[in-house]
Amino acid sequence: MLEKSPSETFGRSQRELAIINLPNLGRGTAKRWRGLNVAPHPLRQCCALPPPHNKQVLERNIAPIRNPAYTAFMPELPEVETTVRGLEQVLLGQRIAAALPRRADLRWPMPVDLAQRLTGATITALGRRAKYGLIHTDRDDTLIFHLGMSGRWRLDPEVLEKHDHFVIDTDSARRVTLYDPRRFGSLDLMATTELQSYRAFVSMGPEPLGDDFTAAVLAAGLAGRSAPIKAMLLNQNIVAGLGNIYVCEALNIARIAPTTPAKA
């Protein structure tokens, strides 16, 4: 995710998705769904997280959506794509004046030479692979980031906060920081020409929005698999970038029970 300022979240989808991830709301029932004027479809009840008890709960929780407690969901492909496009507007073509790791690790240790290899480099392109963001430089290096559960990039923060764990300053006086309270995210750096050999990408499946992903490719990946279709769609070796939210929504739209064997 990308935050324009300490109080403004980038992208409407974060607001919409956070609503269905409100914590501690109890198990959903048909009565509660009727209170929200949403049909208690069995597929939706099976896939989605429990709904609010009533409209008042929903409305009460829309207002404070900027509170990190209400946005602690796993960013999936669309959120990472939105984040990359937002960063692109700020970083593309910029020279990195300083790169500052403010701790040695997130979920995994950061490269010890991260600051040295990035400082002075120019950002030539930004991209995405599945749920990972990619920042390419003119030194044939690519910064690989994963937002984990609570990570987001902050743009031009007025002050650095405790959980701003990585800082990029540009020659044009812009600043972006990777803010991650739970530290389930990651930062890595490797040669751009060797990206395909990155440990998370080696056996990763095709991009769902790519030209090489077709119904035939998906059918071949699911052939003979008796595991539930939901589990197989979450398998990053079958298709990359999908998570619980979008798999549930896709199955609901297709009216396929998530427990259906994938080979069916």
N, C-alpha and C positions, 0 to 999 in steps of 0.2 A: 504494500500500500504506500501511497505517497501523501504527505501532509504538506499543504501549501504554507501553513503557518502553525504555530502551536495550538491554534483553536479551530482550524479549518481542514477537514478531511477531503482529499481529492477523489472525486468519482462518486456518482450517485449509487452505484451498485453496492458499495460498502454499506450504505445506510439501509438499503433494502435487505441485504443478506444478513446484516447484524440483527435485524428484527426477529428472524426465525432462530437466532442463536441466543436469545435471552436466557440467562442462567436461572436455575432453581424455580422453574415454573410448574413442576409436577407433570404427571402423565396426562396426555390428552384424552378426551372422551368425545363422543358424538355430540353431547350437549354443549361442550365448550366450543367445538367447531361451529355449531349453529349460532353460538353467541358472537362469532366473528363473521357470520354470513358466509362461511366456507363449507362446502359439502364435505361430509366426513368420509371421503373416499378411502377404501381399505388400503389402496396402494400408497396414498399420501400418508395415512396414519402409520403404515409400516416403515416408510422411508424417512419422513421428516422428523425433526426434533419436536418435542411436545409444544403445543401452542399455548399462548397466554390463557388465563382463566376467563377473561372477558375483554370487551373492547377497552374498558378503562385501563387495564393493565398494558395493553398494546399502546394506547395513546400516551400513557404516562412514560413509557420507555422510549418513545421516538425522540422526545426533546433532548435527553441527555446522551444521545448516541455518540457524542464525541468523547465520552468517558471511556478509557481503554477497557474497563470492565465489561462494556457492552460490545466490544469489537474483537474479542479474543476468539476468532474463528480462523481455521487454516486457509490462507489465501490459496486459491486455485488458479488455473490457467488464465481466466479473464482478469482477475485482480492483478496478477503479475504482469500481464500484457499492458493493462492500464498504467501500472506503476512505471514500466519501462518507457512507455510513450511520454509520460509526464517528465521523467528524468531526461529524456532525449531533448526536450525543449530547453533544458537548462544546461546540459553538459556537452551536447554534441559539438565538436570542433573546439572545445575549450582545453586549454593547457592546465594541468593540475599543478597548482602552486605548492600545495602541501597535502599529504595523505597521512592521517594520524589515527592509528589504532589506539584506543584508550584502555584496552585490556588485552590479555594475551589470547583469549579464546572466546568463542560463543558456544555453540554445541560441540564444535571441534576446535582445536588450536588453529589460530590464523597463521599464515606463512610468516616466518620470522623476518623475511626481506620484503614484506608487503609495502611498507612505506618507501623503501629505497627504490623499488622497481616502478612504483606509480608516480612518485614526485618528479615533476618535470616532463612527464609524458603527456601527449595530446590524445584526447578521446576521439576516435575516428568513427565509431558506430556503437549502437546499443541494440541488443536483441534478447531473445528468450528461447529457452529450451525447456519444455514442460513447465514446471513450477519454479524454474531457476531463471534469474535475470543475468544478462551478460553485458559487460561493459568492455569494449575492445579499445586498445590503445595503439599508437604508432610504433610501439616497441615490440610488436608481435606478442603482447600479453593480453589476457582476458581476465577481468575480475568477475568471478562467479558468485552470485549471492542468492541465498534462500531466506525467505522471510520467517520461516518457522510458523509458530502460532501467533506471536504478538509483534513481529517485526514490521517496521514501516520506515520509509525515508522521509526526513523532515527537511523542508526547504527554507534556507535563510533563518534559522532559529535565532531569536534575540539573545538567548543564553544557552549554553550547553547544560544539559541535564544529566542526572546520574546514569541514565540508561542510553545515552548517546554514545555508543561503543565504537563508532568509526566515523571519521570526519574527512570530507574532501573539500578543500578550498581551491577555487579556480583563480586564474589571473584576472578575470573580470569581476572579482570581489563577490562571487556567489559561493554559498556554502550549502552542502547537503550532508546530513548525518543519518547514519543507520541507528535507529532507536529500537531496542528490543528488550523489554523488561524481563521476559522469561528466558531469554537466551537460548531458544530452540532453533534459531536461524544459524546461518553459516556464511563465511566469507572464504573464498579460495582464489588462487591466482595460478594460471598456467599458460604455457605457450598456446597461442591461438591455433596454430597448425596441429596441435595435439588434443584439441577439445574432444574429439570423438573417443579418445582413450580415457577421458575423465571417468573416475570410478562410478559416478551416478549415471553416466550416459552410455556406457559400454553395451548394456543389454536393454536399453530403453526402447520402447515401442515407438511407432510413428506418431507424429503430431496429428491430432484430430482435425485440425483445420488445414493440413497440408494436402497438396495435390496427390500425394502417393497413398493417402488414406481413403480407401473405398469400402463399400459394403462387402466386396469380395475379400479384401484384406482382413476385415473384422471377422467375417465368417470363418476364414482359415485359422485365425488365432483362437477362435472359440471351439473349433471342431474337436469333438471327442472329450470336451471338458465337462465333468459332472458337477463342478463347483457352482455355487449360486452365481447368477449373472451379475449381481451387484459386486460381488467379490472380484470377479474377473475384470469388470470395467475399472475397478480401482487398482488393478494390477498394472503397474507402470510398464511392465514388459509387453503388455497387450496393446495398450494405447497410453500415450504420455499426457500428463497434465490434469487428468480428471481427478476429482475428489468427491467427498461424500455429498456435498450440496448438489453439484451438477449431475452426478450419477443418479441421485434420487429424483431430481426433477425430470431427467430424460426418461427414466423408467416410468415415472408417473404419467408423463405425456404419452408415452408409447403404450400405457396400460399393461405393463409387464411386471408381474410380481417379482420383487428383488430376490426371492428365494428360488425362482425358476432355474433349473439346471441350464448352464450356459449353452450346452449342446442342443437344447430343445429347439 
